[in-house]
Amino acid sequence: MRGYTVFCKFMTISAVVYLQGAELIDDPKGAGQAALPMLVNLFDTNVQITCSRQKDQVDKDIAWYYGDSFISVGTQVISNHNDYSVRKNSYGEIVLTITKISTGTLGKYSCVDNKTQRKIKIVELKIIEKPSIVNHSNITLMITEGSSAELWCEVESVIEYKIDWFLHDNRLDLPVGINGSRLTIVNITRQCSAIYRCFVTNAKGNNSVDFDVIVIHKPMVKIEVNTTTHDNVVTKKTTLECIINAEPRTNYIEWSVGEKRIGSWNKTLGFPETYKPFETRYMLTKDEPTISSEHEVLKLQILKPSKDDVGTFKCSATNIVDSQTAEVELV
């Protein structure tokens, strides 16, 4: 069943790490080996990174690198680096200025002690973009009824982001943990079969991934009896309908009366078969599932009703999970 339901129980695991590095470009202790993020936009101009010197250091003791490429010594820029300028500010810090941000100027910058080659500071320029979903669970999950399903999406974003979970197009009103990157459906039932969405947003835009959760369950079987009278004549037409809902679909359905097998349908044969002793008394037809109805129906029409048709009629349906039987008494 693909309809929205409130019978599914959800929980989330909060696993969001917010990265707000706009002010993390200063490293007064001078020990930073991990790259500090600095968030920029393409075509930003005059982006500055500062490097603090020790008291005993002179200008030429400080060098700037872009990756492994040498940019400057002190305030002197190497001639082929036209995207940069270097100066000393009023605090005595050596300031690297990137004149215009482009794809060629993104990446890691290192302020290095020229004498010891110790990296005083490492700064990584990152573009502010909409969030990316860089990894996620399988987009199609076949889960056995009664077990748990875990959906997750791994997000990459250099600025703060939020995760919402949707069932079809309805946002799930989840408790604490709404920002969680993992959604767990506990004690899953067949009503939980649906399309779920991990929807990620930040200040620059959004991204999403859909998951098709299919709950595998044994057939649900019921029998309906339809009797019609034509033109007020005593002759009646009786049809027994075996209505089945199963995931995955059935591979075998059988009608019987008492201990006698009337006929069956199987997936390999593809059409219903009435066994020879009953060919003149009964006729089997099968209705396939449609867009508007997910049920399979194997109909048993009694062609010539008589006292011999009194008894317990049974319909059994089987799929890869299990079998289920329903019965009706005709008197």
Phi, psi and chi 1 to 4 in degrees:
 res  aa     phi    psi   chi1   chi2   chi3   chi4
   1 MET       -  136.6  -60.2  -67.0  -72.6      -
   2 ARG  -111.7   12.7  -65.9  -76.8  169.9  162.3
   3 GLY   -82.6  158.5      -      -      -      -
   4 TYR   -67.8  139.7  177.6   80.1      -      -
   5 THR  -142.2  151.7  176.3      -      -      -
   6 VAL   -98.9    5.7  -63.8      -      -      -
   7 PHE   -87.2   -5.1  -63.2  108.7      -      -
   8 CYS   -85.4  134.2  -58.3      -      -      -
   9 LYS  -103.2  127.5  -64.3 -180.0 -179.6  179.6
  10 PHE  -118.3  154.1  -55.1   98.2      -      -
  11 MET  -149.5  154.7   65.0  179.9 -178.5      -
  12 THR  -123.2  153.4   58.4      -      -      -
  13 ILE  -111.4  118.5  -59.8  174.0      -      -
  14 SER   -73.1  115.9 -174.9      -      -      -
  15 ALA  -138.7   35.1      -      -      -      -
  16 VAL   -97.1  128.7  174.1      -      -      -
  17 VAL  -108.9  118.8  177.0      -      -      -
  18 TYR   -88.6  132.1  -67.2  135.4      -      -
  19 LEU  -116.0  111.4 -178.8   60.7      -      -
  20 GLN  -123.5   65.5  -53.7 -169.5   53.0      -
  21 GLY   -87.4   14.2      -      -      -      -
  22 ALA   -60.0  -30.5      -      -      -      -
  23 GLU  -104.8   13.8  -58.8  -59.5  -36.4      -
  24 LEU   -96.8   25.0  -64.0  179.8      -      -
  25 ILE   -88.3   -9.3   61.4  173.0      -      -
  26 ASP  -100.2  138.7 -167.5   21.9      -      -
  27 ASP  -133.1   76.0 -176.1   16.0      -      -
  28 PRO   -60.4  -26.0   21.7  -32.9      -      -
  29 LYS   -78.0  -15.8  -65.4 -177.7  179.7  179.8
  30 GLY    67.7   25.7      -      -      -      -
  31 ALA  -116.9    3.2      -      -      -      -
  32 GLY   -68.0  110.5      -      -      -      -
  33 GLN   -95.4  -27.9  -70.5  -60.8  -49.6      -
  34 ALA   -79.3  142.8      -      -      -      -
  35 ALA   -70.0  128.2      -      -      -      -
  36 LEU   -88.3  130.3  -59.8  171.5      -      -
  37 PRO   -77.2  140.1   28.5  -33.8      -      -
  38 MET  -129.3  119.9 -174.4  173.1 -178.3      -
  39 LEU   -92.5  128.6  -50.2 -178.1      -      -
  40 VAL  -137.1  168.8  -65.4      -      -      -
  41 ASN  -113.1  151.6  -67.9  -68.9      -      -
  42 LEU   -57.7  137.7  -81.4  177.8      -      -
  43 PHE    77.0    5.9  -47.9  120.2      -      -
  44 ASP   -58.6  148.5  -79.4   -7.6      -      -
  45 THR  -118.2  152.6   57.4      -      -      -
  46 ASN    52.0   51.5  -62.4  -38.1      -      -
  47 VAL   -81.1  128.5  174.2      -      -      -
  48 GLN  -114.4  140.8  -62.7 -177.9  -11.1      -
  49 ILE  -127.3  129.9  -48.6  173.8      -      -
  50 THR  -103.7  152.9   61.0      -      -      -
  51 CYS  -134.8  121.7 -177.6      -      -      -
  52 SER   -85.3  138.4  -60.0      -      -      -
  53 ARG   -97.9  155.7  -63.4 -179.5  -60.5  170.7
  54 GLN   -76.9  158.8  -60.3  -63.3  -39.8      -
  55 LYS   -60.5  -31.8  -70.3 -177.3  178.7 -179.8
  56 ASP   -88.1    2.2   59.0  -16.0      -      -
  57 GLN   -92.9  144.1  -71.4  179.4  -42.5      -
  58 VAL  -104.5  172.4  -64.3      -      -      -
  59 ASP   -54.4  -45.3  -67.7   -5.7      -      -
  60 LYS   -70.0   -7.0   66.8  178.7 -178.5  179.4
  61 ASP   -78.3   -9.8  -69.6  -24.6      -      -
  62 ILE  -108.2  127.6  -56.5  -62.1      -      -
  63 ALA  -125.8  146.1      -      -      -      -
  64 TRP  -110.0  140.3  -82.9  105.9      -      -
  65 TYR  -128.2  145.2  -75.0   81.3      -      -
  66 TYR  -110.5  107.0  171.3   57.9      -      -
  67 GLY    61.5 -121.1      -      -      -      -
  68 ASP  -100.8    4.7  -65.1  -33.9      -      -
  69 SER   -89.4  127.7  179.2      -      -      -
  70 PHE   -75.9  125.0 -173.7   40.9      -      -
  71 ILE  -101.6  -50.2  -63.1  176.2      -      -
  72 SER  -156.8  160.2   65.1      -      -      -
  73 VAL  -124.7  126.8  175.4      -      -      -
  74 GLY    58.2 -123.5      -      -      -      -
  75 THR  -105.2   10.4   58.1      -      -      -
  76 GLN   -97.4  116.3 -177.3   66.8   42.0      -
  77 VAL   -88.2  136.9  177.9      -      -      -
  78 ILE   -60.7  141.4  -55.7  -56.9      -      -
  79 SER   -59.4  -30.6   60.1      -      -      -
  80 ASN   -88.5    9.0   62.5  -20.7      -      -
  81 HIS  -107.8   80.2  -72.8  -68.5      -      -
  82 ASN   -79.6  -10.5  -59.9  -37.7      -      -
  83 ASP   -84.6   -0.8  -64.8  -37.1      -      -
  84 TYR  -128.9  154.7  -52.6  103.9      -      -
  85 SER  -141.0  153.3   65.0      -      -      -
  86 VAL  -132.6  138.1 -179.4      -      -      -
  87 ARG  -146.4  170.4   64.6  179.1  178.5   83.6
  88 LYS  -108.6  129.8 -178.3  167.9   62.6  175.4
  89 ASN   -89.5 -177.4   65.1   17.1      -      -
  90 SER   -67.8  -15.5   58.1      -      -      -
  91 TYR   -92.8    2.0  -61.5   99.9      -      -
  92 GLY    83.1    7.7      -      -      -      -
  93 GLU   -82.0  147.5  -61.3  167.7  -41.1      -
  94 ILE   -90.6  117.9  -57.0  -61.3      -      -
  95 VAL  -108.9  122.0 -178.9      -      -      -
  96 LEU   -94.0  127.3  171.4   67.8      -      -
  97 THR  -114.2  126.5  -61.3      -      -      -
  98 ILE   -98.2  114.8  -57.4  153.1      -      -
  99 THR   -66.7  -33.8   55.3      -      -      -
 100 LYS  -154.2  128.6 -170.6  174.4 -176.4  178.9
 101 ILE   -77.7  127.2  -62.6  -62.0      -      -
 102 SER  -138.9  175.4   65.3      -      -      -
 103 THR   -61.1  -26.9   55.2      -      -      -
 104 GLY   -78.9   -9.9      -      -      -      -
 105 THR  -110.7    3.1   59.1      -      -      -
 106 LEU   -79.8  153.8  -62.9  173.7      -      -
 107 GLY   127.6 -157.0      -      -      -      -
 108 LYS   -99.0  134.2  -68.4 -177.3  179.3  179.9
 109 TYR  -117.2  136.7  -69.2   82.5      -      -
 110 SER  -123.0  133.5  -56.9      -      -      -
 111 CYS   -98.7  120.6  173.2      -      -      -
 112 VAL  -122.6  139.9  177.6      -      -      -
 113 ASP   -75.5  115.3 -176.6  -31.6      -      -
 114 ASN   -63.7  -28.6 -118.4  -12.9      -      -
 115 LYS   -77.7  -45.2  -68.5 -178.6  178.2  179.1
 116 THR  -102.7  -10.8   64.2      -      -      -
 117 GLN    62.8   19.6  -66.3  -57.2  -57.5      -
 118 ARG   -76.1  133.3 -178.3  177.6   68.6   91.3
 119 LYS   -79.5  115.4  -68.3 -177.7  178.4  179.1
 120 ILE   -76.9  -39.3  -59.1  170.5      -      -
 121 LYS  -153.4  143.7  177.2 -167.0  -71.4 -172.3
 122 ILE  -125.6  125.1  -53.0  171.4      -      -
 123 VAL  -123.4  134.4  173.9      -      -      -
 124 GLU  -112.6  121.5 -176.6  173.2   10.0      -
 125 LEU   -82.3  125.4  -62.9 -168.4      -      -
 126 LYS  -126.3  140.7  -66.9 -174.8  174.9 -176.9
 127 ILE   -77.4  137.3  -70.6  -67.6      -      -
 128 ILE   -79.2  114.0  -54.8  172.9      -      -
 129 GLU  -131.6  169.2  -63.4  177.3  -35.4      -
 130 LYS   -65.2  156.1   71.3  177.4 -175.4  178.4
 131 PRO   -65.5  149.5   24.6  -33.5      -      -
 132 SER  -112.5  139.4  -61.6      -      -      -
 133 ILE   -95.8  103.5  -62.5  175.7      -      -
 134 VAL   -91.2  -15.3  -65.7      -      -      -
 135 ASN  -161.7  153.5 -159.4    3.2      -      -
 136 HIS  -162.6  167.3   54.3   76.1      -      -
 137 SER   -70.1  171.6   51.0      -      -      -
 138 ASN   -56.1  138.6  -68.6  -26.2      -      -
 139 ILE   -76.2  -16.4   59.1  173.3      -      -
 140 THR  -123.3  120.8  -58.9      -      -      -
 141 LEU  -123.2  126.5  -66.0   91.5      -      -
 142 MET  -105.6  110.5  -59.1 -171.3   73.6      -
 143 ILE  -116.6  134.3  -51.4  -63.9      -      -
 144 THR   -73.6  135.8  -55.8      -      -      -
 145 GLU   -55.6  135.9 -170.3  170.0   34.0      -
 146 GLY    97.2  -15.2      -      -      -      -
 147 SER   -94.1 -169.0   58.5      -      -      -
 148 SER  -116.8  148.7  -64.3      -      -      -
 149 ALA  -119.7  134.3      -      -      -      -
 150 GLU  -117.8  122.9 -175.6  174.2   79.7      -
 151 LEU  -109.4  140.5  -45.8  178.7      -      -
 152 TRP  -151.2  152.2   56.0  -89.5      -      -
 153 CYS  -139.3  131.6   55.2      -      -      -
 154 GLU   -96.4  124.4 -178.0 -178.4  -24.7      -
 155 VAL  -110.3  143.3  179.2      -      -      -
 156 GLU  -121.9  122.4 -173.3  174.9  -87.1      -
 157 SER  -156.5  134.8  174.7      -      -      -
 158 VAL   -85.8   -6.9  -63.2      -      -      -
 159 ILE  -124.8  169.5   57.9  174.9      -      -
 160 GLU   -56.3  138.9 -178.0  176.9  -20.3      -
 161 TYR  -137.3  166.5   63.1   95.6      -      -
 162 LYS  -134.2  142.6  178.4 -176.2  178.3 -176.8
 163 ILE  -114.0  128.8  -62.7  177.2      -      -
 164 ASP  -116.7  148.1  -73.8  -43.3      -      -
 165 TRP  -111.4  136.8  -74.5   93.9      -      -
 166 PHE  -120.8  145.4  -75.1   76.5      -      -
 167 LEU  -110.2  113.3  173.5   54.9      -      -
 168 HIS    56.2 -122.7  -62.5  -60.2      -      -
 169 ASP  -107.4   17.1  -68.3  -38.0      -      -
 170 ASN  -105.2  122.1  -57.3  -67.9      -      -
 171 ARG   -67.2  131.5 -171.9  173.7   69.9   84.5
 172 LEU   -73.9  127.3  -68.7  172.6      -      -
 173 ASP   -85.4   80.4 -174.2   16.4      -      -
 174 LEU   -89.3  157.0  -63.7  169.4      -      -
 175 PRO   -74.4 -160.9   28.1  -34.9      -      -
 176 VAL   -52.4  133.8  176.0      -      -      -
 177 GLY   111.9   11.2      -      -      -      -
 178 ILE   -57.9  -26.3 -176.1   65.3      -      -
 179 ASN   -85.8    5.0  -72.8  -28.3      -      -
 180 GLY   -64.8  143.6      -      -      -      -
 181 SER   -83.9   -5.3   61.4      -      -      -
 182 ARG  -124.4  133.0  -64.5  177.8 -175.9  -91.9
 183 LEU  -116.0  123.2  175.3   70.6      -      -
 184 THR  -112.5  127.1  -58.3      -      -      -
 185 ILE  -100.7  114.6  -48.1  170.3      -      -
 186 VAL   -96.8  147.1  -64.7      -      -      -
 187 ASN    46.9   57.7 -166.5   22.6      -      -
 188 ILE   -65.5  140.9 -162.7  166.1      -      -
 189 THR  -117.0  168.7   66.4      -      -      -
 190 ARG   -63.3  -23.4   61.6 -162.9   67.4 -176.2
 191 GLN   -70.5  -11.3  -71.3   83.2    9.3      -
 192 CYS   -87.6   -2.8  -61.2      -      -      -
 193 SER   -63.1  121.1  -70.2      -      -      -
 194 ALA  -173.2  175.7      -      -      -      -
 195 ILE   -96.1  123.3  -58.5  -64.2      -      -
 196 TYR  -111.7  149.4  -63.1   82.2      -      -
 197 ARG  -131.5  131.8  176.3  173.2  -60.3  152.1
 198 CYS   -95.0  116.6  172.6      -      -      -
 199 PHE  -118.3  118.4 -171.2   78.6      -      -
 200 VAL  -114.3  133.9 -170.5      -      -      -
 201 THR  -133.2  147.0   55.8      -      -      -
 202 ASN  -140.8 -172.5   69.5    7.5      -      -
 203 ALA   -66.3  -16.1      -      -      -      -
 204 LYS   -98.5  -13.1  -78.3  -70.9 -174.3  174.8
 205 GLY   156.7 -158.2      -      -      -      -
 206 ASN  -144.8  168.0   59.8   69.9      -      -
 207 ASN  -153.5  160.8 -141.9  -34.9      -      -
 208 SER  -157.0  161.9   65.7      -      -      -
 209 VAL  -142.9  138.8   60.3      -      -      -
 210 ASP  -103.2  143.6  -73.0   -9.2      -      -
 211 PHE  -122.5  129.1  -55.9   94.2      -      -
 212 ASP   -98.8  106.6 -171.8    3.9      -      -
 213 VAL   -95.8  119.4  174.9      -      -      -
 214 ILE  -114.9  117.7  -57.7  169.1      -      -
 215 VAL   -91.9  119.8 -179.7      -      -      -
 216 ILE   -84.3  128.6  -61.1  174.4      -      -
 217 HIS  -148.6  158.9   59.6   85.3      -      -
 218 LYS   -70.0  162.2   65.8 -177.7 -179.4 -179.2
 219 PRO   -62.7  142.3  -21.7   32.8      -      -
 220 MET  -100.1  125.4  -65.9 -174.0  -63.6      -
 221 VAL  -125.4  133.5 -176.0      -      -      -
 222 LYS  -142.2  156.8   66.5  176.1 -178.5  178.4
 223 ILE  -119.6  132.4  -62.9  173.8      -      -
 224 GLU  -117.4  139.1  -68.0 -176.2   -2.5      -
 225 VAL  -108.2  123.5 -179.6      -      -      -
 226 ASN  -117.3  120.8  -64.7  -46.6      -      -
 227 THR  -122.0  127.2  -57.8      -      -      -
 228 THR  -123.4  147.5   57.1      -      -      -
 229 THR  -116.6  130.2  -57.0      -      -      -
 230 HIS   -95.1  121.8  -64.5  -76.3      -      -
 231 ASP    53.8   38.3  -59.8  -34.8      -      -
 232 ASN    58.3   23.4  -64.3  -39.4      -      -
 233 VAL   -88.9  153.2  179.4      -      -      -
 234 VAL   -61.9  -29.2  176.5      -      -      -
 235 THR   -61.0  128.8  -56.5      -      -      -
 236 LYS  -119.0  155.0  -65.7 -179.0  178.4 -180.0
 237 LYS  -117.6  118.6  178.4 -178.5  177.1 -178.0
 238 THR  -114.4  128.4  -59.6      -      -      -
 239 THR  -127.1  129.6  -58.1      -      -      -
 240 LEU  -100.2  126.4  -51.5 -177.2      -      -
 241 GLU  -109.5  118.4  -64.8 -173.7   -2.9      -
 242 CYS   -93.0  108.1 -178.5      -      -      -
 243 ILE  -103.0  124.5  -57.4  170.3      -      -
 244 ILE  -128.0  134.6  -55.6  154.3      -      -
 245 ASN  -122.5  121.1 -176.9  -68.1      -      -
 246 ALA  -146.2  149.1      -      -      -      -
 247 GLU  -140.1  112.8 -173.1   64.1   60.3      -
 248 PRO   -73.8  177.1   27.8  -35.4      -      -
 249 ARG   -57.4  159.6  -59.1  -64.9 -177.7 -159.7
 250 THR   -68.6  153.3   56.0      -      -      -
 251 ASN  -114.5   -5.7   48.2   40.3      -      -
 252 TYR  -158.7  133.4 -175.1   76.5      -      -
 253 ILE  -135.2  138.3  -50.2  170.6      -      -
 254 GLU  -138.7  139.1 -177.9  178.8   83.4      -
 255 TRP  -103.1  142.2  -88.0  107.1      -      -
 256 SER  -147.7  160.7   61.9      -      -      -
 257 VAL  -130.9  123.9   56.3      -      -      -
 258 GLY    60.7 -123.8      -      -      -      -
 259 GLU  -103.5    7.7  -60.2  -59.3  -38.8      -
 260 LYS  -100.1  130.7  -60.7  174.8 -178.3  178.8
 261 ARG   -84.7  122.3  -61.5  164.9   63.2 -135.6
 262 ILE   -85.5  -45.8  -63.6  172.3      -      -
 263 GLY   178.2  175.5      -      -      -      -
 264 SER  -155.3  168.7   64.0      -      -      -
 265 TRP  -129.0  137.3  169.9   90.2      -      -
 266 ASN  -133.9  154.3   68.0   70.6      -      -
 267 LYS   -62.7  -35.5 -174.0  176.1 -179.7  179.5
 268 THR   -67.6  -46.3  -57.2      -      -      -
 269 LEU   -69.3  -42.2 -170.4   62.2      -      -
 270 GLY    90.4  -10.0      -      -      -      -
 271 PHE  -143.9  155.0   56.2   87.0      -      -
 272 PRO   -72.2  150.0   19.8  -25.9      -      -
 273 GLU  -130.9  124.6  178.0 -175.1   22.6      -
 274 THR   -93.0  129.0  -55.4      -      -      -
 275 TYR   -70.7  148.9  -58.5  142.7      -      -
 276 LYS   -51.3  -43.8  -75.9 -171.6  176.0 -179.4
 277 PRO   -60.5  -16.4  -22.9   34.5      -      -
 278 PHE  -118.0    8.9  -63.1   99.2      -      -
 279 GLU   -62.1  -32.0  -74.5  179.5  -19.4      -
 280 THR   -88.2  -11.7   59.1      -      -      -
 281 ARG  -103.1  -31.9  -66.8  173.3   55.2 -172.9
 282 TYR  -134.1  156.6  -54.4  111.9      -      -
 283 MET  -137.3  132.0 -179.1  173.8   68.1      -
 284 LEU  -103.6  135.6  -62.5 -177.6      -      -
 285 THR  -136.4  153.4   56.9      -      -      -
 286 LYS  -126.0  132.5 -171.8  170.8 -172.1  -67.3
 287 ASP  -100.9  127.3  -67.4  -13.8      -      -
 288 GLU   -85.4  158.0  -62.4  -63.5  -27.3      -
 289 PRO   -60.6  148.8  -21.1   32.2      -      -
 290 THR  -125.7  178.6   63.8      -      -      -
 291 ILE   -61.8  -37.7  -64.9  175.7      -      -
 292 SER   -84.4  -18.3   58.6      -      -      -
 293 SER  -141.1  129.3  172.8      -      -      -
 294 GLU   -93.3    6.1  -65.0 -173.1  -12.3      -
 295 HIS   -84.7  145.5  -61.2   97.4      -      -
 296 GLU   -97.0  143.1  -62.0  174.4   86.3      -
 297 VAL  -133.0  122.3 -178.5      -      -      -
 298 LEU  -109.4  110.9 -174.3   61.2      -      -
 299 LYS   -93.1  139.0  -63.6  178.5  179.8  178.8
 300 LEU  -117.1  108.9  171.1   64.9      -      -
 301 GLN   -98.3  127.3 -177.8 -178.8  -19.9      -
 302 ILE   -85.8  111.4  -57.9  175.2      -      -
 303 LEU   -74.4  -42.4  -60.4  174.5      -      -
 304 LYS  -131.6   85.4  -61.4  177.2 -179.7  178.8
 305 PRO   -57.7  136.5  -22.5   33.9      -      -
 306 SER  -152.6  177.0   69.1      -      -      -
 307 LYS   -64.2  -18.9   63.2 -179.5 -179.2  179.7
 308 ASP   -72.0  -11.7  -65.6  -30.5      -      -
 309 ASP   -90.1    7.0  -61.6  -43.4      -      -
 310 VAL   -79.8  133.8  172.6      -      -      -
 311 GLY   150.9 -170.7      -      -      -      -
 312 THR   -98.5  114.6  -58.5      -      -      -
 313 PHE   -95.7  135.4  -74.1   77.3      -      -
 314 LYS  -124.3  142.7  -62.3  178.2 -177.0  178.8
 315 CYS  -124.0  125.4  178.0      -      -      -
 316 SER  -116.4  134.6  -60.6      -      -      -
 317 ALA  -126.3  141.3      -      -      -      -
 318 THR  -132.2  135.5  -56.4      -      -      -
 319 ASN  -129.8 -169.5   68.2   -1.2      -      -
 320 ILE   -69.8  -14.0   61.9  171.8      -      -
 321 VAL   -85.5  -50.7  179.5      -      -      -
 322 ASP  -172.5 -176.1 -155.4  -12.4      -      -
 323 SER  -116.8  155.2  -61.7      -      -      -
 324 GLN  -146.1  144.7 -168.6   72.5    8.6      -
 325 THR  -128.4  142.0  -61.1      -      -      -
 326 ALA  -126.4  155.1      -      -      -      -
 327 GLU  -142.2  157.6   59.5 -176.0   45.6      -
 328 VAL  -142.5  146.0   63.1      -      -      -
 329 GLU  -104.2  123.0 -172.1   80.3   20.5      -
 330 LEU  -101.8  129.4  -68.9 -171.4      -      -
 331 VAL  -123.2      -  -65.6      -      -      -
